[in-house]
């Protein structure tokens, strides 16, 4: 069963239609796509070397340094990259594509297909997907803050006297980054790949440079070091797991951005460039600390030769800005999907590129993110303080992905239940270990992503539930469309020239705007369309499959326009498709669009808690206008509404 937006859906669900879009065949060469993927997908995970090892041995959040602990920690880092990223995500999770698209909401849509929409299982896994989306949005706040802070903190090593400027410089960089979002990133984005590739090559070069000082660190590749460390020092190992997980931050980006580049370029870029560079760099940091334990205070920058320190700070800052840009763009994409799937109110979505469909800008999301990032930097002040907060956000999303993946493997892929149980148990064991290890840091900053996620989830579930209540009210109080039109045509009112298009939330019931127009104006246009926009659990829909039309007689039609959750409905496109598909001509100067604009009032009627009803009413009244969302010409709109109690 498909997910559909309660705002747009019909009681009769359609089967998913054929889709097309960026998730399909890529015509560019593999090398070009790999370079592009390196610039967008791996920025976050690629900046982890700036702070991951330092956090493991931090006096407040980590453990005390010993050579034995160093070998154990480096081994845990290496195998976290191999098991979590390579095995779990690259080999398994990336197979769970929704017509080429990835991400937690796509995975949720796949998992829900085999459940009845009224079942408890459907609701549970929908909640899981919503929680995952909320934690990813929390990452969109923390990633820019911790990444840029950790890069600029290199100034402390290069010029200790400039230490007081770290926070102001970080804020200036991030404010500038958010201010340029409205102009789009197409031009700058062309530099992302080369700069990030240079960053990974630098990571590898620095690692090789330092491994020579203590080549015995290479033995950390042996997983027995990690196993023995966990066996002999279980409490210490458990504590340090909360920091080791920082090496896999950004792993969800591999899955989320898969649709932009294709599965193969992302996999190849990881296996042949990103993973080797990260492994070599962590080994290099371990070798440096092994030969000079004092270097643990900032192993990344202290592994850099003095002559290369300032260029490395600059390159690191550029890499963290790119990583921040990737998660900001990811937040826009995630919010857009949530809007179309019915989990968030409409917002003003601007397209910043005529050639790239996925490049969008959502003003309100941009400014909220900027405000939260500034607050985060001012509140936490240092990257080590933010690391505790970062871990919970990352591990929560990883855990939810495992739960949803298990459903997809069993119910969609039809894998053997024993095999699914074994694979899921292995992934679940690692995820739970990382997640619970981060829970002990709640008082040290772990509360922050949980608070962000709870706030976001409250808004999402309230909006979803409120839309369900409104839809139920409309169906209970609504008038069945076909029978009413039949009776109306038996004794028709005065027909006036022109075309009237009534946007409707349900193809089987009359929209309120039609009844109000008939009641107050006592006329019927010579041609009438009831237009329903449906959002389905596929990312893209072919134009040839987008429009269906039903003739009710008397020049009155019901039209359904189907969109994927990664597309933005456009009224001009819908009109053009009706014209070409059904040989109907539209004179836009003689066409009127009728929309319902209801006022929602909280009441004692059973539904939600009163405070949630008030929250829903506030969200509803401040949601973007239908006319803006569907790009309807402003001078052709007639809005009619009523008061509705929930």
C-alpha positions in Angstrom: 0.0 0.0 0.0 1.3 3.4 -0.9 1.8 6.3 1.4 -0.3 9.3 0.3 -0.6 12.8 1.7 -3.9 13.1 3.7 -4.3 16.5 2.2 -4.4 15.2 -1.3 -5.4 11.6 -1.0 -8.3 9.6 -2.2 -10.1 6.8 -0.5 -9.2 4.6 -3.5 -5.4 4.1 -3.6 -3.8 3.6 -7.0 -0.9 1.2 -7.7 2.5 2.9 -7.9 3.1 4.1 -11.5 6.2 3.8 -13.6 8.8 6.3 -12.5 11.7 8.1 -13.9 14.2 10.7 -12.7 17.7 11.1 -11.3 17.6 7.7 -9.8 17.6 6.1 -13.3 20.4 5.6 -15.7 23.2 8.2 -15.5 24.7 9.2 -18.9 27.8 10.8 -17.5 31.0 8.8 -17.2 31.7 6.8 -14.0 34.7 8.9 -13.2 32.8 12.2 -13.4 30.0 10.8 -11.3 32.5 9.5 -8.7 34.1 12.9 -8.5 30.7 14.6 -8.0 29.8 12.0 -5.4 33.0 12.7 -3.5 32.1 16.4 -3.4 28.6 15.9 -2.1 28.2 12.6 -0.4 31.4 12.2 1.6 32.0 15.7 3.0 30.6 14.9 6.4 32.3 11.6 7.0 35.5 13.0 5.5 35.8 15.7 8.1 35.6 13.3 11.1 39.4 12.9 11.3 39.4 16.5 12.6 37.9 15.5 15.9 37.1 11.8 16.3 40.4 10.5 17.8 40.8 13.6 20.0 37.3 13.0 21.4 38.1 9.4 22.2 40.8 10.5 24.6 39.2 13.7 25.8 39.4 14.2 29.6 35.7 14.9 29.9 34.1 12.5 27.5 36.7 9.9 26.7 39.3 7.7 28.3 42.9 8.1 29.6 45.7 7.5 27.1 47.7 4.3 27.2 49.4 2.5 24.2 47.1 -0.4 24.8 44.0 1.8 24.7 45.4 3.6 21.5 45.7 0.3 19.6 42.2 -0.8 20.8 40.6 2.5 19.8 42.3 2.7 16.4 41.2 -0.9 15.7 37.7 -0.1 16.8 37.7 2.9 14.4 39.0 0.8 11.5 36.4 -1.9 12.0 33.6 0.6 12.5 34.3 2.0 9.1 34.4 -1.5 7.6 31.4 -3.0 9.4 29.0 -0.1 9.6 29.8 1.8 6.4 31.1 -0.8 4.0 29.1 -3.9 5.1 25.9 -2.4 6.4 25.4 0.6 4.2 27.3 0.0 1.0 26.5 -3.7 0.7 23.0 -3.9 2.2 21.2 -0.6 2.9 22.1 0.9 -0.6 20.3 -2.1 -2.1 17.0 -0.9 -0.6 16.4 1.8 -3.1 13.0 3.2 -3.9 13.1 3.4 -7.7 16.7 4.5 -7.4 16.2 6.9 -4.5 17.5 6.5 -1.0 17.1 8.1 2.5 15.2 7.2 5.6 11.8 8.4 4.2 12.3 6.3 1.0 13.2 3.3 3.2 10.1 4.0 5.3 7.9 4.1 2.1 9.4 0.7 1.0 8.8 -0.8 4.4 5.1 0.4 4.5 4.1 -1.0 1.2 3.4 -4.5 2.6 1.2 -3.2 5.5 -2.4 -2.1 5.5 -2.6 1.6 6.3 -5.0 0.9 9.2 -2.7 -1.7 10.9 -0.6 -1.2 13.9 2.5 -2.2 12.0 2.0 0.5 9.4 1.7 3.1 12.2 4.7 1.8 14.1 7.1 1.8 11.1 5.8 5.2 9.9 6.7 6.6 13.4 10.1 5.0 13.0 10.6 6.8 9.6 9.4 10.1 11.1 11.8 9.8 14.0 14.7 9.0 11.6 13.9 12.1 9.6 13.8 14.2 12.8 17.2 13.0 13.9 18.6 13.7 10.4 17.3 17.3 10.7 19.0 17.4 14.1 22.2 16.4 12.3 21.7 19.3 9.9 22.1 21.7 12.9 25.0 19.9 14.6 27.1 19.0 11.5 27.9 22.6 10.3 28.7 23.7 13.9 31.0 20.9 14.8 32.7 20.6 11.4 33.5 24.3 10.9 34.5 24.7 14.6 36.9 21.7 14.4 38.5 23.1 11.2 38.9 26.7 12.5 40.4 25.3 15.8 43.5 24.6 13.8 44.3 28.3 14.3 45.0 27.4 17.9 47.9 25.2 16.8 49.1 27.5 14.0 48.9 30.8 16.1 47.9 30.3 19.7 47.4 34.0 20.2 44.4 33.9 17.8 42.5 31.4 19.9 39.9 34.0 20.9 38.9 34.5 17.2 37.9 30.8 16.7 34.2 31.3 17.5 33.8 34.7 15.6 35.5 33.3 12.5 33.3 30.1 12.6 30.2 32.2 13.0 31.2 34.5 10.1 31.8 31.5 7.8 28.5 29.8 8.6 26.4 33.0 8.4 27.9 33.7 5.0 27.2 30.1 3.9 23.5 30.4 4.9 23.2 33.8 3.3 24.3 32.5 -0.2 21.8 29.6 -0.2 19.1 31.6 -1.9 21.4 32.1 -4.9 21.8 28.4 -5.4 25.0 26.3 -5.3 25.3 25.2 -8.9 28.3 27.3 -9.8 30.2 26.7 -6.5 29.1 23.1 -6.5 31.4 22.4 -9.5 34.3 23.0 -7.2 33.1 20.6 -4.5 34.4 17.5 -6.1 38.0 18.7 -6.8 38.3 20.4 -3.4 37.0 17.3 -1.5 39.2 15.0 -3.6 42.2 17.2 -2.6 41.1 16.9 1.0 41.0 13.1 0.9 44.4 12.9 -0.9 45.8 15.2 1.9 44.4 12.9 4.5 46.1 10.0 2.9 49.4 11.9 2.5 49.4 13.1 6.1 48.7 9.5 7.3 51.6 8.1 5.2 53.9 10.9 6.5 53.3 10.0 10.1 53.0 6.2 9.9 56.7 6.1 9.2 57.4 7.3 12.8 55.6 4.3 14.3 54.8 1.7 11.6 53.8 -0.8 14.3 50.4 1.0 14.4 49.5 -0.9 11.2 48.9 -3.9 13.5 45.7 -2.2 14.6 44.1 -3.6 11.5 43.9 -6.8 13.4 40.4 -6.9 15.0 41.8 -8.8 17.9 43.1 -5.5 19.3 39.6 -4.2 19.4 38.2 -7.5 20.8 40.8 -7.8 23.5 40.4 -4.1 24.5 36.6 -4.7 24.8 37.1 -8.0 26.7 39.8 -6.7 29.2 38.3 -3.2 29.7 34.6 -3.5 29.0 33.6 -0.3 30.9 36.3 1.8 29.3 35.6 0.3 25.9 31.9 1.0 26.3 32.6 4.7 27.2 34.9 5.2 24.2 32.3 3.6 21.8 30.4 6.9 22.2 33.3 8.7 20.5 34.4 6.0 18.1 31.0 6.3 16.4 32.1 9.8 15.2 34.2 8.1 12.5 30.9 7.1 10.7 29.1 10.4 11.0 27.6 11.3 7.7 27.1 7.6 6.7 23.4 8.3 6.0 24.5 10.6 3.2 25.7 7.6 1.2 22.1 6.4 1.2 20.3 9.7 1.1 22.2 11.0 -2.0 22.3 7.7 -3.8 19.6 8.9 -6.2 21.6 11.9 -7.4 24.7 9.9 -8.5 23.7 6.2 -8.7 24.7 3.3 -6.5 27.8 2.4 -8.4 29.7 5.7 -8.4 29.0 6.1 -4.6 30.2 2.6 -3.9 33.3 2.9 -6.0 34.2 6.3 -4.6 33.9 4.9 -1.1 35.8 1.7 -1.7 38.7 3.1 -3.8 39.2 6.7 -2.5 37.4 7.6 0.6 37.8 4.5 2.8 41.5 4.1 2.1 42.2 7.8 2.8 40.3 7.6 6.1 42.0 4.4 7.2 45.5 5.7 6.4 44.8 9.0 8.2 43.5 7.4 11.4 46.6 5.1 11.4 48.8 8.2 10.9 47.1 9.9 13.8 47.6 6.8 15.9 51.3 6.6 14.9 51.8 10.3 15.9 50.2 9.8 19.3 52.2 6.5 19.8 55.5 8.4 19.3 54.3 11.6 21.1 51.5 11.1 23.6 51.2 14.8 24.1 49.8 15.1 20.5 46.5 13.6 21.7 45.3 17.2 22.5 44.8 17.7 18.7 46.3 14.8 16.8 45.0 15.9 13.4 46.7 19.3 13.2 49.8 18.2 15.1 50.4 15.6 12.4 50.7 18.4 9.8 54.3 19.7 9.1 54.7 23.2 10.3 55.2 24.6 6.7 51.8 23.1 5.6 49.8 24.1 8.7 48.1 27.2 7.3 47.2 25.7 3.9 45.8 22.6 5.7 43.7 24.8 8.0 42.4 26.5 4.8 41.7 23.2 3.0 40.0 21.8 6.2 37.8 24.8 6.4 36.8 24.5 2.8 36.1 20.8 3.3 33.9 21.5 6.3 32.0 24.2 4.5 31.3 21.7 1.7 30.2 19.1 4.3 27.9 21.8 5.8 26.5 22.6 2.4 25.7 19.0 1.8 23.7 18.6 5.0 21.9 21.9 4.4 20.9 20.8 0.9 19.9 17.5 2.4 17.7 19.2 4.9 15.9 21.1 2.1 15.4 17.8 0.3 14.2 16.0 3.4 11.7 18.7 4.3 10.4 18.8 0.8 9.8 15.0 0.9 8.1 15.3 4.3 5.8 18.1 3.0 4.7 16.0 0.0 4.2 12.9 2.1 1.9 14.8 4.4 4.2 15.1 7.5 4.8 18.8 7.3 2.8 21.9 6.3 3.3 23.5 2.9 6.3 25.8 2.7 7.6 28.1 0.0 10.0 26.0 -2.1 12.2 27.8 -4.6 14.1 26.1 -7.4 17.6 27.5 -7.7 18.6 25.8 -10.9 16.7 25.4 -14.3 18.7 22.3 -15.2 19.0 20.4 -11.9 15.6 19.4 -10.4 16.9 18.6 -7.0 18.5 22.0 -6.3 15.9 23.8 -4.1 15.9 26.4 -1.4 13.3 26.7 1.4 13.6 30.1 3.1 12.1 29.2 6.4 14.2 26.1 6.8 17.3 28.1 5.9 16.7 30.7 8.6 15.7 28.3 11.3 18.8 26.2 10.6 21.0 29.3 10.7 19.5 30.4 14.0 19.9 27.0 15.6 23.5 26.7 14.3 24.5 30.0 15.8 22.8 29.1 19.1 24.7 25.8 19.0 28.1 27.3 18.5 27.6 29.9 21.2 26.2 27.4 23.7 28.8 24.6 23.2 31.8 26.8 22.1 34.2 23.9 21.3 34.0 20.9 19.0 34.7 18.4 21.8 31.6 19.7 23.6 29.5 19.1 20.5 30.8 15.6 19.9 28.7 14.2 22.7 25.6 15.7 21.2 26.6 14.5 17.7 26.8 10.8 18.6 23.3 10.4 19.7 21.9 12.0 16.6 24.0 9.7 14.3 23.4 6.5 16.2 19.6 7.0 16.5 19.3 7.3 12.8 21.5 4.2 12.3 19.3 2.2 14.6 16.1 3.2 12.9 17.6 2.4 9.5 18.4 -1.2 10.7 14.8 -1.6 11.9 13.3 -0.5 8.6 15.8 -2.5 6.6 14.8 -5.7 8.4 11.2 -5.1 7.3 12.3 -4.5 3.7 14.5 -7.6 3.6 11.8 -9.9 4.9 8.6 -8.5 3.3 9.9 -6.9 0.1 13.0 -8.9 -0.8 11.4 -12.2 0.5 14.6 -13.2 2.2 14.7 -16.3 4.4 13.5 -15.3 7.9 16.5 -16.9 9.6 19.0 -15.1 7.4 17.2 -11.8 8.0 17.2 -12.4 11.7 21.0 -13.1 11.7 21.9 -10.1 9.6 19.6 -7.8 11.6 20.9 -9.1 14.9 24.5 -8.4 13.8 23.6 -4.8 12.7 21.4 -4.3 15.7 24.1 -5.4 18.2 26.6 -2.8 16.8 24.0 0.0 16.6 22.6 -0.6 20.1 26.2 -0.7 21.5 27.0 2.7 19.9 23.6 4.2 20.8 23.6 3.2 24.4 27.2 4.3 24.8 26.1 7.7 23.7 23.1 7.8 26.0 25.4 8.1 29.0 26.5 11.4 27.6 23.0 12.9 27.8 24.0 15.4 30.5 27.2 16.4 28.6 25.3 17.5 25.5 23.5 14.4 24.4 20.2 16.0 25.5 20.5 18.6 22.7 19.8 16.4 19.6 17.1 14.5 21.6 15.4 17.8 22.4 15.7 18.9 18.8 14.3 15.6 17.6 11.5 15.6 20.1 10.4 19.1 19.1 10.6 18.2 15.4 8.7 14.9 15.9 6.0 16.6 17.9 5.3 19.0 15.0 5.4 16.2 12.4 3.1 13.8 14.2 0.7 16.7 15.2 0.5 17.8 11.6 -0.1 14.3 10.3 -2.7 13.6 12.9 -4.4 16.9 12.4 -4.7 16.3 8.6 -6.2 12.9 9.3 -8.8 14.5 11.6 -9.6 17.1 9.0 -10.0 14.5 6.3 -12.3 12.4 8.5 -14.4 15.5 9.2 -14.6 16.2 5.4 -15.7 12.7 4.6 -18.3 12.6 7.4 -19.8 15.9 6.5 -19.0 15.8 2.8 -21.4 15.3 -0.2 -20.7 12.4 -2.6 -19.5 14.0 -5.9 -20.9 11.8 -8.6 -24.5 11.7 -7.2 -24.5 15.4 -6.6 -23.3 16.3 -10.1 -25.9 13.9 -11.5 -28.7 15.7 -9.6 -27.3 19.1 -10.4 -27.2 18.4 -14.2 -30.8 17.3 -14.0 -31.7 20.8 -13.0 -28.6 22.9 -13.9 -28.1 26.5 -12.7 -27.2 29.2 -15.1 -24.0 28.3 -17.0 -21.4 31.1 -17.5 -18.5 31.1 -20.0 -15.1 30.1 -18.9 -13.3 27.3 -17.1 -13.4 26.7 -13.4 -10.8 24.5 -11.7 -11.7 23.4 -8.1 -8.8 22.0 -6.1 -10.1 19.1 -4.1 -8.7 17.0 -1.3 -10.8 13.9 -2.3 -11.9 12.7 -5.7 -15.1 11.2 -4.3 -16.4 14.3 -2.4 -17.3 17.8 -3.4 -14.8 20.5 -2.4 -16.1 23.2 0.0 -15.1 25.9 -2.5 -17.5 24.4 -5.1 -20.5 24.4 -2.7 -19.8 27.9 -1.6 -19.5 29.2 -5.1 -22.7 27.5 -6.1 -24.5 28.8 -3.0 -23.4 32.4 -3.2 -23.1 33.0 -7.0 -25.8 30.5 -8.3 -23.8 29.8 -11.4 -21.9 27.0 -13.0 -19.0 27.6 -15.4 -19.4 26.1 -18.9 -16.5 23.8 -18.1 -15.6 22.5 -14.7 -12.6 20.5 -13.4 -12.2 18.9 -10.0 -8.5 18.6 -9.6 -6.9 16.3 -7.1 -3.1 16.2 -6.7 -1.8 12.9 -5.3 1.6 12.2 -3.9 2.8 8.6 -4.1 5.6 6.6 -2.5 7.7 6.7 -5.6 10.3 9.4 -6.2 9.4 10.4 -9.8 6.5 9.9 -12.2 6.6 9.9 -16.0 4.5 12.6 -17.5 2.7 10.1 -19.7 1.4 8.5 -16.5 0.8 11.7 -14.5 -2.8 12.6 -15.5 -6.0 10.6 -15.3 -9.4 12.1 -16.3 -13.0 11.0 -15.6 -15.9 12.6 -17.5 -19.0 13.2 -15.3 -21.0 14.6 -18.1 -22.2 18.1 -18.7 -18.6 19.2 -19.5 -17.6 18.4 -15.9 -14.5 16.4 -15.2 -12.5 14.9 -12.4 -8.7 15.0 -12.9 -6.1 13.4 -10.8 -2.4 14.5 -11.1 0.1 12.1 -9.6 3.5 13.3 -8.4 6.4 11.5 -6.7 7.7 12.6 -3.3 10.8 14.2 -4.8 8.8 16.3 -7.3 7.1 19.6 -6.9 3.6 20.0 -8.3 3.3 22.7 -10.9 -0.1 23.9 -12.2 1.3 25.0 -15.6 2.6 21.5 -16.2 -0.7 19.9 -15.2 -2.6 22.2 -17.5 -0.2 21.5 -20.4 -0.6 17.7 -19.9 -4.4 17.9 -19.8 -4.2 19.9 -23.1 -1.9 17.4 -24.8 -3.3 14.2 -23.4 -7.0 14.9 -23.8 -7.1 17.6 -26.6 -8.6 20.3 -24.3 -7.6 23.9 -24.8 -7.3 26.4 -21.9 -7.4 30.1 -22.1 -5.7 31.1 -18.9 -7.3 34.6 -19.0 -10.7 32.9 -19.0 -9.8 30.2 -16.4 -10.4 30.6 -12.6 -8.9 28.5 -9.8 -11.1 27.9 -6.8 -9.3 27.0 -3.5 -10.6 26.2 0.0 -9.0 28.3 2.8 -10.5 27.0 6.0 -10.1 28.5 9.5 -9.4 25.7 12.0 -10.7 26.1 15.5 -9.6 23.9 18.5 -12.5 22.4 20.4 -13.5 19.8 22.9 -14.5 17.4 20.1 -12.5 14.1 20.5 -9.3 14.3 18.4 -6.1 15.5 19.9 -5.0 17.1 23.2 -6.0 20.7 23.3 -2.4 21.9 23.2 -1.8 19.8 20.1 -4.9 21.2 18.4 -3.7 24.7 19.1 -0.3 23.8 17.7 -1.9 22.3 14.6 -4.1 25.4 14.1 -1.0 27.6 14.3 0.9 25.5 11.8 -2.2 25.4 9.5 -2.7 29.1 9.5 1.0 29.8 8.9 1.4 27.1 6.2 2.3 28.2 2.7 -0.6 29.1 0.5 -1.9 26.4 -1.9 -1.6 28.9 -4.7 2.1 29.5 -4.1 2.8 25.8 -3.6 1.1 24.8 -6.9 2.4 27.9 -8.7 -1.1 29.1 -9.6 -1.3 32.5 -11.3 -2.2 35.0 -8.6 -4.7 36.9 -10.7 -6.7 33.8 -11.5 -7.4 32.7 -7.9 -10.7 32.7 -5.9 -10.4 31.5 -2.3 -13.5 30.4 -0.4 -13.5 28.8 3.1 -15.3 28.1 6.3 -14.6 27.5 10.0 -13.8 23.9 10.9 -13.7 22.6 14.5 -11.3 19.8 15.3 
